[in-house]
Amino acid sequence: MTRRADLCGFPPSRRRGLRPRRHRAHRMTDNAKNYTLSAVFQSALTEVGAAHVLIRPHCPWQNGKVERLNRTLQVEWAYRRVYRSNGERTRALATWLRRYNTERPHSSLGGRPPISRLSRT
């Protein structure tokens, strides 16, 4: 990735809305090196005041939300259509993430998109 990594697909300009009101936010990931050794990822967590929580080794069910997101990515973006190149697929990701976070209804949020949970500032 050439740009600074997004946290859950939210651009840096919208991260302040992720700050918790009553308790410290956390981001749970598996123990992959791209999370545990990434200075960019750790910096993004620090920037929004979130703690990094790791799942227990060999317990993928603890990471169910991420696994569900991975499946949604496959079905709705990566394999939804035939791309001519990996670059074309990569360029399509930003549009898909924008729709996913700002327009697409999520059943866990009562049919609202994730952006509806951010406070207006």
C-alpha positions, 0 to 999 in steps of 0.5 A, spaced: 500 500 500 502 506 498 498 511 502 497 510 509 493 504 512 486 506 513 483 503 519 477 499 518 476 502 511 475 509 514 480 515 511 484 519 516 479 525 516 474 520 519 478 517 524 476 522 530 469 519 530 471 512 532 474 515 539 469 512 544 465 516 549 465 511 555 471 506 554 477 505 550 476 502 543 480 496 541 481 493 535 482 485 535 486 481 530 489 475 529 497 474 530 499 475 523 505 479 522 502 484 518 498 487 524 503 485 530 510 488 526 506 494 522 509 500 525 503 504 520 498 499 523 500 501 530 501 508 529 493 508 526 491 505 533 495 510 537 492 515 533 485 514 534 486 511 542 485 504 540 488 498 544 490 492 540 487 486 542 490 479 539 486 473 539 488 467 542 492 462 538 489 457 534 482 460 536 479 463 529 472 463 532 474 469 536 475 473 530 469 471 527 467 479 525 473 479 521 472 472 517 465 475 515 468 481 512 473 477 508 467 473 506 463 479 504 470 482 500 470 476 496 463 475 494 461 483 493 468 485 491 474 481 489 470 475 485 464 479 484 466 480 476 472 479 472 477 484 472 483 485 467 488 485 472 490 486 479 491 493 479 484 494 476 481 490 482 485 494 487 482 500 484 475 498 485 477 497 492 476 504 494 469 505 491 467 498 494 469 500 501 466 507 500 459 504 499 460 499 504 462 504 510 457 509 507 451 506 503 451 499 504 445 496 509 448 492 515 443 487 518 447 488 525 446 495 525 439 495 524 439 496 516 444 502 517 451 503 514 457 503 519 458 511 518 451 512 521 455 510 528 460 516 527 458 522 531 457 528 527 463 533 529 
